[in-house]
């Protein structure tokens, strides 16, 4: 934050508005300042791609709640939950809700506490410093835990997540690098061995959720039935 406070405010055209660019991920504060100083709604360009970016609270609430005017669907027809409007969105959300009950989440308490302690010990060993890496590795470590990917691969997960976002951005017109395509493919490849285990160990009896058998990650978590 101190770097941004000491940096001059630039014109919009002087900033790179490709939000998936690693440089923006590392230091977005000049962009935030420009947006804050120039209103709640902006029409921005990144290469050949033009998009709206909304930062005002009231405006965001309107966009999120008025699904008749503002749609989450994409021209690429991605089947993800976040790219669906009601009532499809509501049905998909209900289907996964049992995996996020208090009882299911409580199973993660101890392993997540271990992750936080381990990451914080690294900060202490370095006598403090920038918490960017801590804040970056904590969520990807928890996601690794849930997916059943060894937490020791959290650096890979951090890289894969950013590269996968870059590939996703290409569907909306953002540029994508060959490194991102390769990293996204590596991420998918790392997940493939987990799928057979997930399909056999997460079945339920009479549609009731239960704890999955053996393994790690989601195989320790109460799974949604149906």
C-alpha atoms as a printed R data frame, in Angstrom:
    type eleno elety resid chain resno       x       y       z
1   ATOM     1    CA   UNK     A     1   0.000   0.000   0.000
2   ATOM     2    CA   UNK     A     2   2.870   2.362   0.744
3   ATOM     3    CA   UNK     A     3   4.164   1.924  -2.777
4   ATOM     4    CA   UNK     A     4   0.835   3.069  -4.169
5   ATOM     5    CA   UNK     A     5   0.631   6.083  -1.860
6   ATOM     6    CA   UNK     A     6   4.009   7.294  -3.106
7   ATOM     7    CA   UNK     A     7   3.168   6.682  -6.794
8   ATOM     8    CA   UNK     A     8   1.749   9.429  -9.002
9   ATOM     9    CA   UNK     A     9  -1.847   9.127 -10.193
10  ATOM    10    CA   UNK     A    10  -1.790   8.213 -13.879
11  ATOM    11    CA   UNK     A    11  -4.286   8.624 -16.688
12  ATOM    12    CA   UNK     A    12  -6.468   5.611 -17.512
13  ATOM    13    CA   UNK     A    13  -4.700   5.108 -20.827
14  ATOM    14    CA   UNK     A    14  -1.350   4.921 -19.014
15  ATOM    15    CA   UNK     A    15  -2.461   1.854 -17.044
16  ATOM    16    CA   UNK     A    16  -2.663  -1.766 -18.213
17  ATOM    17    CA   UNK     A    17  -6.272  -2.830 -17.591
18  ATOM    18    CA   UNK     A    18  -5.653  -6.524 -18.195
19  ATOM    19    CA   UNK     A    19  -6.628  -7.541 -14.658
20  ATOM    20    CA   UNK     A    20  -5.178 -11.027 -15.168
21  ATOM    21    CA   UNK     A    21  -1.722  -9.630 -15.828
22  ATOM    22    CA   UNK     A    22   0.693 -10.814 -13.077
23  ATOM    23    CA   UNK     A    23   1.884  -7.209 -12.680
24  ATOM    24    CA   UNK     A    24  -1.654  -6.131 -11.778
25  ATOM    25    CA   UNK     A    25  -1.991  -9.068  -9.380
26  ATOM    26    CA   UNK     A    26   1.167  -7.957  -7.570
27  ATOM    27    CA   UNK     A    27   0.358  -4.250  -7.336
28  ATOM    28    CA   UNK     A    28  -3.157  -3.114  -8.302
29  ATOM    29    CA   UNK     A    29  -3.188   0.024  -6.155
30  ATOM    30    CA   UNK     A    30  -2.615   2.611  -8.892
31  ATOM    31    CA   UNK     A    31  -5.613   1.141 -10.710
32  ATOM    32    CA   UNK     A    32  -7.712   1.208  -7.533
33  ATOM    33    CA   UNK     A    33  -6.812   4.839  -6.903
34  ATOM    34    CA   UNK     A    34  -7.703   5.886 -10.431
35  ATOM    35    CA   UNK     A    35 -11.058   4.089 -10.227
36  ATOM    36    CA   UNK     A    36 -11.864   5.546  -6.810
37  ATOM    37    CA   UNK     A    37 -11.108   9.064  -8.046
38  ATOM    38    CA   UNK     A    38 -13.133   8.775 -11.259
39  ATOM    39    CA   UNK     A    39 -16.514   7.337 -10.302
40  ATOM    40    CA   UNK     A    40 -18.293   4.067  -9.639
41  ATOM    41    CA   UNK     A    41 -18.656   2.672 -13.183
42  ATOM    42    CA   UNK     A    42 -15.898   2.520 -15.797
43  ATOM    43    CA   UNK     A    43 -15.621   1.335 -19.381
44  ATOM    44    CA   UNK     A    44 -12.073   0.018 -19.759
45  ATOM    45    CA   UNK     A    45  -9.979  -1.599 -22.475
46  ATOM    46    CA   UNK     A    46  -7.303  -4.296 -22.428
47  ATOM    47    CA   UNK     A    47  -5.913  -4.875 -25.886
48  ATOM    48    CA   UNK     A    48  -8.897  -5.465 -28.174
49  ATOM    49    CA   UNK     A    49 -11.195  -6.238 -25.238
50  ATOM    50    CA   UNK     A    50 -13.547  -3.619 -23.755
51  ATOM    51    CA   UNK     A    51 -15.444  -4.258 -20.521
52  ATOM    52    CA   UNK     A    52 -17.310  -2.579 -17.671
53  ATOM    53    CA   UNK     A    53 -15.770  -2.429 -14.206
54  ATOM    54    CA   UNK     A    54 -18.005  -1.429 -11.293
55  ATOM    55    CA   UNK     A    55 -16.635  -0.425  -7.882
56  ATOM    56    CA   UNK     A    56 -19.490   1.478  -6.198
57  ATOM    57    CA   UNK     A    57 -21.337  -0.440  -3.471
58  ATOM    58    CA   UNK     A    58 -24.855   0.598  -4.495
59  ATOM    59    CA   UNK     A    59 -24.094  -0.057  -8.152
60  ATOM    60    CA   UNK     A    60 -22.688  -3.522  -7.364
61  ATOM    61    CA   UNK     A    61 -25.787  -4.421  -5.322
62  ATOM    62    CA   UNK     A    62 -27.968  -3.404  -8.269
63  ATOM    63    CA   UNK     A    63 -25.994  -5.517 -10.726
64  ATOM    64    CA   UNK     A    64 -26.041  -8.564  -8.439
65  ATOM    65    CA   UNK     A    65 -29.732  -8.420  -7.606
66  ATOM    66    CA   UNK     A    66 -31.309  -7.259 -10.883
67  ATOM    67    CA   UNK     A    67 -30.803 -10.456 -12.869
68  ATOM    68    CA   UNK     A    68 -33.372  -9.398 -15.469
69  ATOM    69    CA   UNK     A    69 -31.154  -6.504 -16.557
70  ATOM    70    CA   UNK     A    70 -27.698  -7.855 -15.734
71  ATOM    71    CA   UNK     A    71 -26.885 -11.466 -16.677
72  ATOM    72    CA   UNK     A    72 -24.080 -13.729 -15.460
73  ATOM    73    CA   UNK     A    73 -24.229 -15.839 -18.609
74  ATOM    74    CA   UNK     A    74 -21.350 -15.752 -21.078
75  ATOM    75    CA   UNK     A    75 -21.223 -16.012 -24.844
76  ATOM    76    CA   UNK     A    76 -19.117 -19.161 -24.367
77  ATOM    77    CA   UNK     A    77 -21.927 -20.935 -22.474
78  ATOM    78    CA   UNK     A    78 -19.661 -22.022 -19.630
79  ATOM    79    CA   UNK     A    79 -21.548 -24.407 -17.372
80  ATOM    80    CA   UNK     A    80 -20.099 -23.046 -14.116
81  ATOM    81    CA   UNK     A    81 -22.265 -21.962 -11.222
82  ATOM    82    CA   UNK     A    82 -21.046 -18.347 -11.369
83  ATOM    83    CA   UNK     A    83 -22.033 -18.111 -15.045
84  ATOM    84    CA   UNK     A    84 -25.666 -19.079 -14.493
85  ATOM    85    CA   UNK     A    85 -28.719 -16.922 -13.753
86  ATOM    86    CA   UNK     A    86 -31.725 -17.874 -11.616
87  ATOM    87    CA   UNK     A    87 -33.432 -20.316 -11.587
88  ATOM    88    CA   UNK     A    88 -30.530 -22.451 -12.907
89  ATOM    89    CA   UNK     A    89 -28.107 -20.801 -10.493
90  ATOM    90    CA   UNK     A    90 -30.378 -21.541  -7.520
91  ATOM    91    CA   UNK     A    91 -30.742 -25.220  -8.479
92  ATOM    92    CA   UNK     A    92 -26.980 -25.702  -8.829
93  ATOM    93    CA   UNK     A    93 -26.358 -23.898  -5.555
94  ATOM    94    CA   UNK     A    94 -28.832 -26.124  -3.734
95  ATOM    95    CA   UNK     A    95 -27.133 -29.208  -5.165
96  ATOM    96    CA   UNK     A    96 -23.798 -28.361  -3.501
97  ATOM    97    CA   UNK     A    97 -25.156 -26.793  -0.315
98  ATOM    98    CA   UNK     A    98 -24.846 -29.983   1.768
99  ATOM    99    CA   UNK     A    99 -21.099 -30.012   1.198
100 ATOM   100    CA   UNK     A   100 -20.872 -26.670   3.036
101 ATOM   101    CA   UNK     A   101 -22.956 -27.319   6.140
102 ATOM   102    CA   UNK     A   102 -21.453 -26.336   9.530
103 ATOM   103    CA   UNK     A   103 -20.787 -30.022  10.212
104 ATOM   104    CA   UNK     A   104 -18.947 -30.457   6.910
105 ATOM   105    CA   UNK     A   105 -16.872 -27.311   7.400
106 ATOM   106    CA   UNK     A   106 -16.034 -28.272  11.008
107 ATOM   107    CA   UNK     A   107 -14.114 -31.280   9.700
108 ATOM   108    CA   UNK     A   108 -11.650 -28.826   8.155
109 ATOM   109    CA   UNK     A   109 -10.981 -26.866  11.366
110 ATOM   110    CA   UNK     A   110  -7.918 -28.796  12.558
111 ATOM   111    CA   UNK     A   111  -6.136 -29.186   9.180
112 ATOM   112    CA   UNK     A   112  -6.754 -25.533   8.290
113 ATOM   113    CA   UNK     A   113  -5.348 -24.467  11.672
114 ATOM   114    CA   UNK     A   114  -2.229 -26.521  10.896
115 ATOM   115    CA   UNK     A   115  -1.882 -24.775   7.543
116 ATOM   116    CA   UNK     A   116  -2.175 -21.322   9.130
117 ATOM   117    CA   UNK     A   117   0.396 -22.214  11.794
118 ATOM   118    CA   UNK     A   118   2.836 -23.563   9.223
119 ATOM   119    CA   UNK     A   119   2.533 -20.484   6.990
120 ATOM   120    CA   UNK     A   120   2.797 -18.111   9.943
121 ATOM   121    CA   UNK     A   121   5.912 -19.893  11.194
122 ATOM   122    CA   UNK     A   122   7.537 -19.104   7.846
123 ATOM   123    CA   UNK     A   123   6.702 -15.423   8.363
124 ATOM   124    CA   UNK     A   124   8.218 -15.514  11.857
125 ATOM   125    CA   UNK     A   125  11.303 -17.315  10.587
126 ATOM   126    CA   UNK     A   126  11.819 -14.480   8.102
127 ATOM   127    CA   UNK     A   127  11.386 -11.928  10.945
128 ATOM   128    CA   UNK     A   128   8.188 -10.555   9.408
129 ATOM   129    CA   UNK     A   129   7.902  -8.875   6.038
130 ATOM   130    CA   UNK     A   130   5.309  -8.610   3.285
131 ATOM   131    CA   UNK     A   131   2.234 -10.738   4.017
132 ATOM   132    CA   UNK     A   132   1.400 -11.047   0.316
133 ATOM   133    CA   UNK     A   133   2.749 -14.612   0.116
134 ATOM   134    CA   UNK     A   134   0.937 -15.641   3.314
135 ATOM   135    CA   UNK     A   135  -2.372 -14.254   2.010
136 ATOM   136    CA   UNK     A   136  -1.775 -15.885  -1.361
137 ATOM   137    CA   UNK     A   137  -0.804 -19.343  -0.107
138 ATOM   138    CA   UNK     A   138  -3.468 -19.662   2.602
139 ATOM   139    CA   UNK     A   139  -6.498 -19.959   0.278
140 ATOM   140    CA   UNK     A   140  -4.702 -22.154  -2.266
141 ATOM   141    CA   UNK     A   141  -3.538 -24.430   0.569
142 ATOM   142    CA   UNK     A   142  -7.106 -24.825   1.825
143 ATOM   143    CA   UNK     A   143  -8.346 -25.465  -1.711
144 ATOM   144    CA   UNK     A   144  -5.615 -28.095  -2.090
145 ATOM   145    CA   UNK     A   145  -6.807 -29.713   1.126
146 ATOM   146    CA   UNK     A   146 -10.412 -29.826  -0.095
147 ATOM   147    CA   UNK     A   147  -9.488 -31.183  -3.530
148 ATOM   148    CA   UNK     A   148  -7.170 -33.818  -2.106
149 ATOM   149    CA   UNK     A   149  -4.011 -32.307  -3.634
150 ATOM   150    CA   UNK     A   150  -1.013 -32.497  -1.264
151 ATOM   151    CA   UNK     A   151  -0.685 -29.179   0.551
152 ATOM   152    CA   UNK     A   152   3.053 -29.413  -0.117
153 ATOM   153    CA   UNK     A   153   2.190 -28.489  -3.719
154 ATOM   154    CA   UNK     A   154   0.708 -25.138  -2.709
155 ATOM   155    CA   UNK     A   155   3.294 -23.221  -4.740
156 ATOM   156    CA   UNK     A   156   2.169 -25.165  -7.809
157 ATOM   157    CA   UNK     A   157  -1.461 -24.519  -6.893
158 ATOM   158    CA   UNK     A   158  -0.766 -20.792  -6.580
159 ATOM   159    CA   UNK     A   159   0.804 -20.743 -10.032
160 ATOM   160    CA   UNK     A   160  -1.900 -22.927 -11.555
161 ATOM   161    CA   UNK     A   161  -4.734 -20.822 -10.147
162 ATOM   162    CA   UNK     A   162  -3.379 -17.599 -11.652
163 ATOM   163    CA   UNK     A   163  -2.653 -19.311 -14.968
164 ATOM   164    CA   UNK     A   164  -6.125 -20.870 -15.047
165 ATOM   165    CA   UNK     A   165  -7.651 -17.427 -14.460
166 ATOM   166    CA   UNK     A   166  -5.628 -16.127 -17.386
167 ATOM   167    CA   UNK     A   167  -6.951 -18.926 -19.608
168 ATOM   168    CA   UNK     A   168 -10.498 -18.196 -18.418
169 ATOM   169    CA   UNK     A   169  -9.947 -14.539 -19.259
170 ATOM   170    CA   UNK     A   170  -9.135 -15.492 -22.852
171 ATOM   171    CA   UNK     A   171 -12.780 -16.563 -23.236
172 ATOM   172    CA   UNK     A   172 -13.731 -12.935 -22.597
173 ATOM   173    CA   UNK     A   173 -11.164 -11.458 -24.971
174 ATOM   174    CA   UNK     A   174  -8.168 -11.037 -22.652
175 ATOM   175    CA   UNK     A   175  -4.793 -12.142 -24.044
176 ATOM   176    CA   UNK     A   176  -3.395 -15.474 -22.804
177 ATOM   177    CA   UNK     A   177   0.234 -16.651 -22.706
178 ATOM   178    CA   UNK     A   178   1.555 -20.068 -23.701
179 ATOM   179    CA   UNK     A   179   2.804 -20.476 -20.108
180 ATOM   180    CA   UNK     A   180  -0.741 -20.020 -18.822
181 ATOM   181    CA   UNK     A   181  -2.105 -22.610 -21.235
182 ATOM   182    CA   UNK     A   182   0.556 -25.082 -20.136
183 ATOM   183    CA   UNK     A   183  -0.021 -24.392 -16.437
184 ATOM   184    CA   UNK     A   184  -3.789 -24.789 -16.801
185 ATOM   185    CA   UNK     A   185  -3.261 -28.127 -18.550
186 ATOM   186    CA   UNK     A   186  -0.947 -29.242 -15.712
187 ATOM   187    CA   UNK     A   187  -3.654 -28.335 -13.178
188 ATOM   188    CA   UNK     A   188  -6.270 -30.425 -14.985
189 ATOM   189    CA   UNK     A   189  -3.792 -33.306 -15.248
190 ATOM   190    CA   UNK     A   190  -3.134 -33.144 -11.485
191 ATOM   191    CA   UNK     A   191  -6.876 -33.475 -10.813
192 ATOM   192    CA   UNK     A   192  -7.522 -36.445 -13.064
193 ATOM   193    CA   UNK     A   193  -6.168 -39.141 -10.680
194 ATOM   194    CA   UNK     A   194  -8.518 -37.841  -7.966
195 ATOM   195    CA   UNK     A   195 -11.728 -38.263  -9.980
196 ATOM   196    CA   UNK     A   196 -12.113 -42.078  -9.772
197 ATOM   197    CA   UNK     A   197 -11.560 -41.971  -6.010
198 ATOM   198    CA   UNK     A   198 -14.098 -39.177  -5.628
199 ATOM   199    CA   UNK     A   199 -16.783 -40.991  -7.622
200 ATOM   200    CA   UNK     A   200 -16.452 -44.251  -5.674
201 ATOM   201    CA   UNK     A   201 -15.913 -42.943  -2.154
202 ATOM   202    CA   UNK     A   202 -18.477 -40.125  -2.064
203 ATOM   203    CA   UNK     A   203 -21.633 -42.109  -2.663
204 ATOM   204    CA   UNK     A   204 -24.404 -41.837  -0.114
205 ATOM   205    CA   UNK     A   205 -27.061 -44.128   1.253
206 ATOM   206    CA   UNK     A   206 -30.697 -43.050   0.791
207 ATOM   207    CA   UNK     A   207 -29.475 -39.670  -0.468
208 ATOM   208    CA   UNK     A   208 -28.117 -38.682   2.951
209 ATOM   209    CA   UNK     A   209 -24.753 -36.931   3.272
210 ATOM   210    CA   UNK     A   210 -22.019 -38.847   5.047
211 ATOM   211    CA   UNK     A   211 -18.275 -38.625   5.580
212 ATOM   212    CA   UNK     A   212 -16.290 -40.070   2.695
213 ATOM   213    CA   UNK     A   213 -14.048 -43.060   3.182
214 ATOM   214    CA   UNK     A   214 -10.268 -42.795   3.414
215 ATOM   215    CA   UNK     A   215  -7.903 -40.518   1.532
216 ATOM   216    CA   UNK     A   216  -7.423 -36.814   2.079
217 ATOM   217    CA   UNK     A   217  -9.158 -33.543   1.371
218 ATOM   218    CA   UNK     A   218 -12.799 -33.858   0.353
219 ATOM   219    CA   UNK     A   219 -12.589 -37.561   1.077
220 ATOM   220    CA   UNK     A   220 -12.495 -36.549   4.732
221 ATOM   221    CA   UNK     A   221 -15.341 -34.062   4.359
222 ATOM   222    CA   UNK     A   222 -19.062 -34.742   4.607
223 ATOM   223    CA   UNK     A   223 -20.180 -35.108   1.012
224 ATOM   224    CA   UNK     A   224 -23.446 -34.030  -0.589
225 ATOM   225    CA   UNK     A   225 -25.742 -36.843  -1.634
226 ATOM   226    CA   UNK     A   226 -28.447 -37.069  -4.269
